[in-house]
Amino acid sequence: MKRFLMILIVFLSLPLFEAHAESLSYPCSILLEPVKEIPNMQGTAIITKVKKPYTAEPDSPVRERTAIGIYADWVPQPSEFGDYDQYEGFAEIPGVISWRIKMYPVKEEQPSIFGGIPWVGKFDEISAELSPDAIVQLRLSNSRSGTLGPVILQNTLKGCVRQGGRSA
């Protein structure tokens, strides 16, 4: 009977060790890799925990949320890909939940000779627990129709996994 209980305890605790082994380390940054061969196009995302007050009152209690900030540079004008006028960030836990992240073009005083302009955006209201297979993307978008277009840059959060107390 003792042997059976010991086996049962070990068997039931495996998912806990597995979940702990796959937890994310914050803050974390990932490179967003191009889906298509577009010269110079690069992107990155930073994922971190933020403490936000519930209200604007000075003594408001604080809540913790996850934030995703996206920076993409040397991206062509969205219209070069078809009926699109902007980029949107997109993050998702596949099969669970997703978030659309408003992106803004950055006006540069002296534009790059390589072409393209930077786009930035962030979303800091994520209450769900992100997993290593969560995906962060830069996608084309049509602001008039609300249509989300194809992926331009993307990566998963697998590079953010903490194993044995250390980040991968």
Rosetta silent file (secondary structure, phi, psi, omega in degrees, C-alpha in Angstrom):
SEQUENCE: MKRFLMILIVFLSLPLFEAHAESLSYPCSILLEPVKEIPNMQGTAIITKVKKPYTAEPDSPVRERTAIGIYADWVPQPSEFGDYDQYEGFAEIPGVISWRIKMYPVKEEQPSIFGGIPWVGKFDEISAELSPDAIVQLRLSNSRSGTLGPVILQNTLKGCVRQGGRSA
SCORE:     score description
SCORE:     0.000 S_00000001
   1 L     0.000  -41.306  179.071    0.000    0.000    0.000 S_00000001
   2 H   -62.127  -40.032  179.406    2.853    2.415    0.836 S_00000001
   3 H   -63.375  -42.218  178.744    4.427    1.707   -2.516 S_00000001
   4 H   -61.572  -44.780  178.709    1.134    2.424   -4.293 S_00000001
   5 H   -63.200  -41.082  179.630    0.750    5.741   -2.426 S_00000001
   6 H   -63.100  -44.908  178.306    4.319    6.740   -3.230 S_00000001
   7 H   -62.386  -42.616  179.882    3.796    6.000   -6.935 S_00000001
   8 H   -62.784  -43.422  179.545    0.501    7.908   -6.877 S_00000001
   9 H   -63.187  -45.758  179.285    2.121   10.952   -5.206 S_00000001
  10 H   -62.643  -45.138 -179.092    4.989   10.992   -7.706 S_00000001
  11 H   -61.201  -44.075 -178.416    2.588   10.555  -10.636 S_00000001
  12 H   -72.723  -25.347 -179.179    0.285   13.356   -9.464 S_00000001
  13 H   -87.018  -10.896  178.086    3.158   15.775   -8.779 S_00000001
  14 H   -56.605  -46.582  178.287    4.726   15.406  -12.248 S_00000001
  15 H   -59.935  -32.443  178.223    2.442   18.036  -13.810 S_00000001
  16 H   -65.760  -44.087  178.180    3.450   20.482  -11.054 S_00000001
  17 H   -65.332  -39.369  179.634    7.158   19.985  -11.804 S_00000001
  18 H   -63.400  -45.588  179.965    6.426   20.197  -15.525 S_00000001
  19 H   -63.907  -40.941  179.091    4.469   23.448  -15.119 S_00000001
  20 H   -65.476  -38.646 -179.343    7.221   24.914  -12.936 S_00000001
  21 H   -67.488  -24.851 -177.583    9.878   23.880  -15.466 S_00000001
  22 L  -102.751   16.706  179.905    7.936   25.666  -18.220 S_00000001
  23 L   -75.747  153.653 -178.541    7.288   28.942  -16.387 S_00000001
  24 E   -89.814  148.824  177.468    8.326   32.177  -18.045 S_00000001
  25 L  -102.073  130.632 -179.255   10.997   34.494  -16.724 S_00000001
  26 L  -116.896  147.516   -9.795   10.167   38.227  -16.668 S_00000001
  27 L   -71.239  159.973 -178.161   11.194   40.606  -18.093 S_00000001
  28 E  -142.680  146.331  173.787   11.931   38.820  -21.332 S_00000001
  29 E  -127.649  145.709  178.268   12.630   39.917  -24.887 S_00000001
  30 E  -131.096  148.783  172.028   12.259   37.934  -28.093 S_00000001
  31 E   -81.823  137.567  174.169   13.232   38.631  -31.675 S_00000001
  32 E   -96.675  118.142 -172.871   10.318   38.738  -34.080 S_00000001
  33 E   -94.478  141.630 -179.678   11.446   36.909  -37.171 S_00000001
  34 E   -63.383  139.701  175.741   10.329   37.754  -40.724 S_00000001
  35 L   -86.831  -33.524  177.692    7.816   35.411  -42.319 S_00000001
  36 L  -114.850  157.472  178.541    8.683   36.693  -45.815 S_00000001
  37 L   -77.605   95.939  177.939   12.048   37.678  -47.241 S_00000001
  38 L  -124.444  119.619 -175.004   11.933   41.460  -46.864 S_00000001
  39 L   -54.423  134.912  173.084   15.326   43.241  -46.745 S_00000001
  40 L    69.998  -12.894 -174.936   16.367   44.737  -43.377 S_00000001
  41 L   -63.859  128.234 -178.915   12.996   44.129  -41.671 S_00000001
  42 E  -141.980  157.878  175.240   13.459   43.356  -37.961 S_00000001
  43 E  -156.673  162.070  177.432   11.356   43.323  -34.830 S_00000001
  44 E  -147.913  157.567  174.821   11.439   42.633  -31.137 S_00000001
  45 E  -134.365  141.258  173.366    8.984   42.245  -28.287 S_00000001
  46 E  -114.738  132.919 -178.992    9.483   42.792  -24.588 S_00000001
  47 E  -119.703  126.372 -176.231    7.238   40.933  -22.178 S_00000001
  48 E  -149.101  167.840  173.555    7.161   42.056  -18.559 S_00000001
  49 E   -95.668  138.220  177.426    5.017   42.304  -15.436 S_00000001
  50 E  -128.817  147.722  175.752    3.651   45.740  -14.544 S_00000001
  51 E  -103.655  123.531 -175.617    1.877   46.997  -11.445 S_00000001
  52 E  -125.670  137.912  175.530   -1.109   49.182  -12.269 S_00000001
  53 E   -72.617  152.731  177.700   -3.509   51.038   -9.987 S_00000001
  54 L   -71.310  -33.358 -179.402   -7.203   50.222  -10.297 S_00000001
  55 L  -135.417  177.618  178.842   -8.096   53.919  -10.421 S_00000001
  56 L   -81.917   -4.996  179.783   -6.379   57.305  -10.797 S_00000001
  57 L   -65.137  141.852 -177.498   -6.773   57.939   -7.051 S_00000001
  58 L   -60.032  -30.417 -177.546   -3.411   58.229   -5.197 S_00000001
  59 L  -101.065   18.770 -178.868   -4.318   55.509   -2.668 S_00000001
  60 L   -63.787  138.912  174.303   -5.755   53.074   -5.223 S_00000001
  61 L   -63.051  158.944 -175.848   -4.838   49.415   -4.725 S_00000001
  62 E  -109.711  144.703  175.375   -2.433   47.951   -7.268 S_00000001
  63 E  -124.618  151.850  179.005   -2.906   44.948   -9.544 S_00000001
  64 E   -99.946  136.126  177.502   -0.291   43.057  -11.532 S_00000001
  65 E  -133.411  163.344  173.400   -0.668   42.594  -15.280 S_00000001
  66 E   -98.375  139.645  179.582    1.514   41.301  -18.081 S_00000001
  67 E  -120.728  143.109  174.380    2.588   43.808  -20.736 S_00000001
  68 E  -124.423  122.992  174.911    3.789   43.212  -24.275 S_00000001
  69 E  -113.458  136.699 -177.813    5.633   45.952  -26.130 S_00000001
  70 E  -122.653  136.549  174.608    6.479   45.552  -29.818 S_00000001
  71 E  -129.878  125.356  176.819    9.036   47.422  -31.903 S_00000001
  72 E  -128.522  138.705 -177.643    9.397   46.763  -35.638 S_00000001
  73 E  -133.482  159.502 -179.125   11.754   48.614  -37.969 S_00000001
  74 E    58.367   33.054  177.344   12.489   48.875  -41.676 S_00000001
  75 E   -90.383  138.445  178.965    8.984   47.652  -42.487 S_00000001
  76 L   -66.308  165.955  173.790    7.525   48.736  -45.818 S_00000001
  77 L   -58.254  137.148 -178.470    4.360   50.800  -46.032 S_00000001
  78 H   -55.601  -33.006 -178.416    1.407   48.468  -45.325 S_00000001
  79 H   -64.106  -18.272  177.227   -0.188   49.399  -48.670 S_00000001
  80 H   -66.846  -14.852 -179.418    2.710   47.657  -50.448 S_00000001
  81 H  -102.396    0.662 -178.846    1.080   44.357  -49.420 S_00000001
  82 L   130.312 -146.529 -175.072   -2.433   45.162  -50.678 S_00000001
  83 L   -82.036   62.559  179.708   -5.486   46.808  -49.106 S_00000001
  84 L  -130.383  145.244 -179.543   -3.825   47.594  -45.748 S_00000001
  85 L  -126.657    2.821  178.931   -3.129   50.931  -44.092 S_00000001
  86 E  -160.156  172.055  172.412   -1.500   50.000  -40.804 S_00000001
  87 E  -110.024  152.884  173.029    0.247   47.311  -38.784 S_00000001
  88 E  -133.211  143.502  169.343   -1.129   45.663  -35.650 S_00000001
  89 E   -81.471  152.144  179.335    0.572   43.629  -33.016 S_00000001
  90 E  -144.078  128.663  177.343   -1.127   40.360  -32.244 S_00000001
  91 E  -129.115  144.562  178.951   -0.473   38.077  -29.293 S_00000001
  92 E  -153.965  149.654  164.322   -2.196   34.823  -28.474 S_00000001
  93 E   -98.959  106.829 -171.910   -2.198   31.764  -26.321 S_00000001
  94 L   -50.667  129.067  178.253   -3.210   29.327  -29.093 S_00000001
  95 L    77.041    2.545 -176.194   -6.727   27.989  -28.625 S_00000001
  96 L  -120.637  -61.819 -175.173   -7.286   30.098  -25.479 S_00000001
  97 E  -159.951  156.121  176.488   -7.218   33.893  -25.981 S_00000001
  98 E  -141.885  161.008  179.628   -5.709   36.596  -28.192 S_00000001
  99 E  -134.677  138.010  172.769   -5.033   40.329  -28.046 S_00000001
 100 E  -100.289  132.259 -174.246   -4.770   42.937  -30.813 S_00000001
 101 E  -115.610  117.429 -179.918   -2.158   45.598  -30.113 S_00000001
 102 E   -63.485  128.150  178.726   -2.485   49.047  -31.714 S_00000001
 103 L  -110.788  148.610 -178.525    0.746   49.978  -33.507 S_00000001
 104 E  -128.555  136.099  175.636    1.865   53.499  -34.361 S_00000001
 105 E   -71.810  145.414  179.248    4.347   54.689  -36.992 S_00000001
 106 L  -100.898  121.961  177.971    7.287   56.635  -35.588 S_00000001
 107 L   -79.256  120.140 -179.423    8.032   59.900  -37.375 S_00000001
 108 L   -98.920  139.904  177.480   11.780   60.106  -37.801 S_00000001
 109 L   -65.360  -39.284  179.160   13.618   63.373  -38.132 S_00000001
 110 L  -131.369   97.598 -177.398   16.034   61.734  -40.541 S_00000001
 111 L   -59.480  153.024 -179.956   14.564   58.618  -42.215 S_00000001
 112 L   -66.449  142.266  176.819   16.756   55.579  -42.803 S_00000001
 113 L   -73.279  -11.694  179.488   18.461   55.268  -46.172 S_00000001
 114 L   -84.710   -6.786  179.964   17.423   51.585  -46.085 S_00000001
 115 L    86.989  175.056 -178.900   13.740   52.523  -46.339 S_00000001
 116 L    71.004  162.485  178.210   10.813   51.577  -44.151 S_00000001
 117 E  -132.248  159.233  176.681    9.843   53.195  -40.887 S_00000001
 118 E   -77.058  147.482  173.192    9.606   51.993  -37.286 S_00000001
 119 E  -127.579  138.095 -179.230    6.250   50.974  -35.785 S_00000001
 120 E  -134.251  154.208  176.015    5.686   50.624  -32.032 S_00000001
 121 E  -169.603  159.733  176.843    2.882   49.533  -29.756 S_00000001
 122 E  -150.928  156.376  175.932    2.148   48.069  -26.363 S_00000001
 123 E  -140.654  125.976 -174.694   -0.645   46.444  -24.419 S_00000001
 124 E  -127.272   38.173  179.207   -0.477   46.168  -20.645 S_00000001
 125 E  -123.994   30.544 -178.798   -3.787   44.651  -19.552 S_00000001
 126 E   -86.116  118.133  178.263   -3.051   40.916  -19.878 S_00000001
 127 L  -102.411  -15.200  178.824   -4.305   39.020  -16.839 S_00000001
 128 L   -71.651  151.968  176.613   -3.958   35.520  -18.333 S_00000001
 129 L   -81.539  118.129 -179.888   -0.837   33.490  -17.533 S_00000001
 130 L   -74.760  149.810 -179.865    1.283   33.367  -20.697 S_00000001
 131 L  -118.211  164.573  179.984    2.817   30.067  -21.752 S_00000001
 132 L   -59.424  -26.564 -179.989    5.973   29.254  -23.767 S_00000001
 133 L   -89.634    7.083  172.836    3.855   28.461  -26.839 S_00000001
 134 L   -63.119  148.012 -174.346    2.229   31.921  -26.754 S_00000001
 135 E  -119.243  138.865  172.514    2.854   33.783  -30.013 S_00000001
 136 E  -119.559  132.023 -176.295    3.666   37.459  -30.649 S_00000001
 137 E  -136.368  157.831  164.704    3.235   38.765  -34.202 S_00000001
 138 E  -111.240  125.735 -176.858    3.293   41.896  -36.319 S_00000001
 139 E  -128.755  157.249  173.090    0.446   41.737  -38.834 S_00000001
 140 E   -74.959  155.731 -178.188   -0.998   43.875  -41.575 S_00000001
 141 E  -152.843  151.016  173.898   -4.334   45.526  -40.865 S_00000001
 142 E  -114.029  111.107 -175.067   -7.054   47.555  -42.554 S_00000001
 143 L   -68.367  -28.077 -178.508   -8.349   50.192  -40.114 S_00000001
 144 L   -73.040  -42.457 -177.817  -11.512   50.907  -42.124 S_00000001
 145 L   -95.583  -14.859 -176.980  -12.780   47.325  -42.270 S_00000001
 146 L    77.804    9.434 -177.988  -11.088   46.061  -39.083 S_00000001
 147 E   -74.962  129.404  175.512   -9.588   43.227  -41.126 S_00000001
 148 E   -93.743  125.863 -175.147   -6.451   41.673  -39.714 S_00000001
 149 E   -94.956 -162.786 -176.261   -4.099   40.633  -42.499 S_00000001
 150 E   -68.313  160.296  178.715   -1.187   38.240  -42.855 S_00000001
 151 E   -74.857  137.726  176.847    1.703   37.859  -40.431 S_00000001
 152 E  -108.469  -45.801  178.290    4.891   39.817  -41.242 S_00000001
 153 E  -131.171  148.215  176.932    7.030   39.080  -38.141 S_00000001
 154 E  -164.857  163.118  170.311    6.529   36.481  -35.397 S_00000001
 155 E  -170.118  164.844  175.118    7.960   34.280  -32.659 S_00000001
 156 E   -97.315  175.993  178.460    6.870   32.251  -29.634 S_00000001
 157 L   -94.225   16.270  179.944    7.803   32.864  -26.001 S_00000001
 158 H   -58.777  -29.931  177.667    9.858   29.656  -25.817 S_00000001
 159 H   -71.834   -6.142 -178.976   12.997   31.780  -25.445 S_00000001
 160 H   -99.233    2.474 -174.463   11.534   33.172  -22.199 S_00000001
 161 E   -71.047  132.420  175.633   11.353   29.816  -20.399 S_00000001
 162 E   -97.803  125.296  178.851   12.994   29.640  -16.992 S_00000001
 163 E  -120.858  121.090  179.323   14.431   26.211  -16.237 S_00000001
 164 L    59.969   35.691  177.725   15.663   25.459  -12.758 S_00000001
 165 L    86.259    0.170  179.664   15.573   29.121  -11.785 S_00000001
 166 E  -123.619  148.810  176.858   17.461   30.327  -14.892 S_00000001
 167 E   -77.265  150.345  177.762   16.217   31.762  -18.179 S_00000001
 168 L   -76.197    0.000    0.000   16.829   29.824  -21.373 S_00000001
